[in-house]
Amino acid sequence: MAEETPVTVPEFKLNTWKDVVSNRSKDESKQWFKENYPNAQNHSIWLAKYKYPDELYALLFMNENLVGGYLQEQYMDNGVRKVAYGSCYIHGPSEKAKFVLTQLWMFTTPEIPQLFLESNLYPNFEFTQLDFNDAAQQEQILDMLVKDEDDEAVAGLIGKPLSRDIYK
């Protein structure tokens, strides 16, 4: 009786993802994520929308500084770096505001980690958990995680992406 070879399921590791997205093409990165993320145990993906778009600054660079400040606070806490990957967009215009701020966060925990909940960033955003197995949400997740600077649109975002910052 022949012995069956066990099927090897790729394991998703956040640090490996950070290396992949930093060193491979957009298409290679998306493909790697599609093959590996469905096997992630206890990970979660969250869409964060800024609660106060009417209070964003009139000039793009001022909003970029706002996002940079939020992310710098996260960089200061090494615990967050070990459990999070974020993709932050300033885009627009929308019907209500010149600029809109939307972020996508991936955590190595099924819920938002306590360290992140305690940051100054968290209360300013409305967080919604996304499901990678939902086709429409998968397109938005992949588009927000892996973008080229010259891409004209991002699935699920209003208007044109004007600025993007990555937290890894």
Secondary structure, DSSP 8 states (H G I E B T S, - for coil): -------------HHHHHHHHHHS-HHHHHHHHHHHGGG-SS-EEEEEEES-GGGS-SSHHHHHHHHHHHHHHHHH-HHHHHHEEEEEEEEE--SS-S-EEEEEEEESSSS--HHHHTSSSGGGEEEEEE-TTSHHHHHHHHHHHS--TT----TT-SSEEEEEEEE-
